[in-house]
Every structure is written in C-alpha cells, then in structure tokens.
Amino acid sequence: GDTLCAENNPILLERITFPEPVIAMAVEPKTQADREKLGEALAALAEEDPTFKVKIDADTGQTLISGMGELHLEIIKDRMFREFKVQANAGRPMVAYREALQAAATGEHIFQREIGGHNLFAGIRLEVAPRERGSGTAISFEVDEQQIPAIFRDSVDQGVRDALITGILGNYPLIDVGVRIISGASHPVDSTEVAFRSAAIMALRTAAQAAQPALLEPIMKVEIVTPDEHLGDVIGDVNGRRGRIKEMVAQEGAQVIHAEVPLAELFGYSTGLRSITRGRASYSMEPARFDLVPQNLQESILNR
C-alpha cells in the first residue's frame, strides 16, 4: 500500500481498498505446546494477506480467523498445518453477521453507584438513527460543557463505540448508526471517566433496543460459468439458495450467470455445483454488501 517515488518528485498513489472479511472460523491448539506456534503462524499469514484477519473473541476467548470465503479459510488452515507444522482443531466456519437500526429513537441512563467507598455519578441522553448502508458510524456532541465536561467526552465516545461493537440482538457489531449526545448530567466531585463510559453504554443500548434493530447478512457477488445444457439446474439451485440472478451472458457453448447470493447459503457450494453439472461448471465470488436477513431466518439464527 505504500508508494515509492523520487525524493524531488513526491507522489502518492491511491491505496488498495480491501473488503471486510465475511466468514470466520474458530481455531484452537491441540496442546499447550502448540499455542505459541499457532500465534506465530497466524501472525505470519495475516502479515502477507490483507484480507485475512485474526482476533480473540472477547466473550468466548476463542481465536477467530476471518477471510473472504470458505476456500480462503481452507487454504489458510492447510498452510498452517503443512508449512508451519501447527497441530490445531478448526471449527465450522461462521457467517459474520452485523446488526443495523431501522428507526430513530432516544435513550437515557443515570449511572449512580458506590464503588470502593466512592460515589460515582453521570447522566447521558442520546439519540440514535440509521445511516445509509456502508456510510459507517458517526458520533456528535450537541451538549454544553456544564452537562458533559470536555475531559469526559472521550469516555462517552468510547462507551458508545463499545456498545456498538457488542450489538443488541446477538452480540454482532451494530453498523451504520448516527449517534447524537443531546444532554447529560455531571457532578463536580462524583463524576468520573468510568461513570460516563458506563452511562453511555447503557443509554446506547436502551435507545438501540427501541430503534427496531435487525440482523444483516453478507451478500456475495457470484459468477458461474456453466454449459448450456445445465443452465436450468444451476438457476434452480441459485434460486433455492435465496439467490437473485442479475444477468446472464451467452458464450460459445456456455452461459455466464451473475447472481447475488447470501453467504450463509454458499457453504459447500463448490461440491453442489460440481454435482449438478457433472463437474463442468465453475464459479467465483466476492463480497458485495450487507442486507437484511428475512424475519423468519433471523429468529432461527438468534435462537441457535
């Protein structure tokens, strides 16, 4: 992503934008001795591949690896075993769902508690609203310094962001949200950073629960090349996977199908496609966007 240029003629080329990972898999070392080797292997693989991410799940303590698709993670896993000689167990890939709001709402919370013999106090009132998909999160302060002193604003900002990361419905990150801090309350002695951060978290959760939260799933752009005689079977299979055909282009003796399909329906698709076309079709896919999960499926995902 860096630009090399002459000292006397500096230029900066546009950086490559890599899509966010859409699929995750849990990995764990088989023995304690493999734990360090696993960390080193994952760090080395992540350094050479910008679309591969590694993180520790704060809730479960699991090591999660994320990538662009099932095949991507399978290759990473194979390289980990073969090149780095790491003995590890890998769980089934999981779809990286997100959450979004469908309406505007307000929430407030007064944090008043005694901890370690000290009184803590802070009050926050805020408003949340959905933003355009892909526009990210925006936090603005529309209060004076008497209500929320400047030294506590970073704590309020951090509290809001922490609440967005953990979400409302199923601990999935809440994205594309506009947050306005519209009023607050402080105490000259009892107000602390911890109090304001805690008040911000609780106020955000209260507002988000009233703002019709919904689950989002990653949608993939899929390009399938299939012989003419299998076109009907392939289209039927795509429709059965909740996919939408966007375009079909005829080539010599073959059809190129452009479709959008939810990632959750594409596990094992390479095997299924080979089966219905006798191994004569091929496909490629890339992340397109996040879209709302149908209500009936949302309930089954959250109840798993």
N, C-alpha and C positions, 0 to 999 in steps of 0.2 A: 503493500500500500504506500510505500514511500516513493518519492521522486528523486532521481539522481540527475543533476544538471551542472552546467558550468558555473563557477563561482561568480563570474562577472555577468551572467545572464540567468538569474534565478527564475525558475518557473515551477508551478505546482500543478501536476496533473490530477484530474478528478479521481478520488479513491473508489475502489470497487465496493459496492454495497452487497453484503452477503445476507441472504434471507435468514429469518429466525428459525431455529430447529423446530420441527413439528412432531417429533416422535422421540420417546425416551425409553430407556431400559435400565433396570437396576442390576448392578454387578457387585459381587462381594467376594473377597479372597477365600479360598478353601481352608487355608491355615493361617495362623498368625504370622508365620514367616513370609507369606506371600503378600501381606498387607502393604509393606513398603515398596515391593516390586510393582504392585498394582498401581500405586500412586505415581511412581516414576514413569511407568508405561503410558498411563493415561495423560500425564503432563506432556510427554514427548509427542503423542499422537495429536493432542489438541494444539500444540505449537505449530505443527505443519499443516493443519487443516482448519481454516477459519470457520467452517460450517459445523464443526464438531465441538460440543461443549461438555464440560464435566462440572457437576456441583454436588454438594452434600445436602440432602433434604433435611431442612431444619426440624420437621415434625417427626420423621421416622429414623433419621440418622443414616439412611441408605445412601450409597454413592449412585448417582443417576448419570448416565451418559445420554446425550441428545444429539440427533442428527437429522438428515434430510429425508430419510426413508428407511424401510425395513432392510433393504440390501446394504445401504450405507452402514448401518449398525452391525450387520452380519460380517461385513468385511473388517470393520474395526475390531470386532470380537475375535475373528480368525487371526488377525495380525497380532493381537495381544497374546494369544495362545502360542502362535507359531514363531514370531520374531522375538518377543520379549520373554517367552517361556514362563508366563504367569499362569498359575493354576487358580481359576476363579469360576464361580457359578454366575450365570446370567439369567435374569427373569424374563418373562414375556414382555415384548415392547408395549408401552403405554402411550396413548394419544395425549398430546399436550393441549388439553382444553384451556379455554380462557373464559372469563366472565365479563358481562357488559350490563349497563343500565339502559332501561327503555323509557324512563321518565325522569323528571326533575323532582327533588324532594329536599327537605331540610332536616337537620338533626342537631341535637344539643346534648351536652353532658357536663355536669358539675362534678369534678373529682375532688372529694373531701375525705381525707383519711389520716389516721395517725399511724406513722411507721417509725419504729425505734424511738418512741418518745417525742417525735417531731410531728407537728401538724402539716399536712400538705394540702394545698388548695389551688384549683384552676378551673376555669369555665370556658367552654368553646361552643359557639353556634356556627354551623356551616351549611352550605347549600351544595348539592351535587346535581350534575346534569350530564346526559350522554353527549359525547362529541362524535364528529364524523369518524367512521371506521378508518383506522390507520393513522389518525392525527395525534395520538399519544395523550398523555395526561398533562393537564395544566392546573396549577395551584396559584390562586391570587389572594392577597390580603386586602380586605376593604374595611379595616378597623383602625382606630387611632391607638396611639401608644399607651394611653391610660388603660385601655381594656386589655391589650396584649403588648407588654413592653418589647422593644426591639430585641433584647437579649434572649427572649424566649421564642422568637419566631422560627428559628432553625429547628427547635424541638417540636413545634407544632407541625412544620413541614415534614419532619422525619416521621412523626406519628401518623400523619395522613398516608405517607408512602408505605409505611409498614402495614397499615390496614389494607391498602390496595393490593399488596403482594399476597396476603393470605386470603383475600376474597371473602365472599359471603355464603355461597351455596355449597361448594365442595372443596374449599381451600385452593382454588385455582386463581391465578392473578386476575385482578379486575383492571381492564384496559379501556383506553379512550374515554376518560372521565374528566369533566371540568369541576374543580372544587373551589368554592368561594368562601373564605372565612369572613363571616359578616358581623360577628360580635364576640365578645369574650369577657372574662372577669378575672381579676388578679388580686393578690393580697401583698402588701409591701414586705411582709416577713415570710408568710407561709407558701407563697408561690415559688415553685422550683421547676427545673427543666423536666424532671420525671413527671411531675403533676401535669404539666401542659402536654407532654407527649402522650400520657395515658388518656387525658381528656379528649385529645384529638382522635385517638384510635377509636374510642367508644362513640364519639359523635359521628365519625365517618361511618361506622358500622350501623348505627341507628338510621342515618339518612339513606344509606345504600339499600337496607332492607325494605325501606318504604318506596324505593325508586324502581320497582319491578325488575330485579336482577334476573338475568337469563344466561344460559350457557352458550358459549361459542365453540365451534369445532373447526379445525383446519380443513380447507378445501384445496384439493390438488388439481393442477392442470395436467391432464393425461393425454398423451399422443399414442395412438395404437395404429400399427400397420398390419393389416390382415388381408389374406387372399379374398377375392370377390365371393367365393362360394361359402365363406364362413361369416360374411358380413352380418347376416340376420342374427346368428347366435351371439356374436360379440356385442351387438347393440342391445339385445335382450339381457345379456349378462350385466352390461353397464347400467341399464335401467333398473335391474334388480338390486344393484348396489347403491341406489339412491343417486345415481349419476345423471348429468344432463348433457346431451350431445349438443355441442356448439357449432360444429362444422364438419363436413365430410368432403375430402378431395380425392378424386379418382386418379390413380396412377396406372401404369401399364400392368394389368393383371392383378392389381391390388387396390385397396382403399385405405386412406389415411383418415382416421377419426380423431377429432379434437373434442375432448369432453372435460367436464369438471366433476370430480367425484370426492366425497368425504373420505379423509384419510382412514377413518375407522373401518371403512368397508373395503380397504385395499390390502389388508393383511392376507398374505398367501395368494395375491392376485396373479403373480407370475406362474404359479402352478395351475391355477384355474384357467388362465388364458391358454397355456400350452395344451391343457386337456381338451378344451372345446374346439381348438384349431389344429389338433394333431401336431403341435409343436411348430406350426408355420407362422404364427403371429409374434410380434414383438411390441414392447411398449416402453415409454419413458415418462417420468412425471417430475413435477417441480411444484413447490408451494405457490398457491395463488392468493389466498386471503383467508380470514376467519369469517364464518357465517353462523347464524342462529341454528341451534340444534332443535329439531321438532319436539314439541312438548312431551309427547309420549315417550320418546327416547331419552329426553332429559331426565325424566323421573327414574327410568331404569338405570341410567349412568350414575345418578346421585345415590341410589339405593344399593349399589353394588358393595 
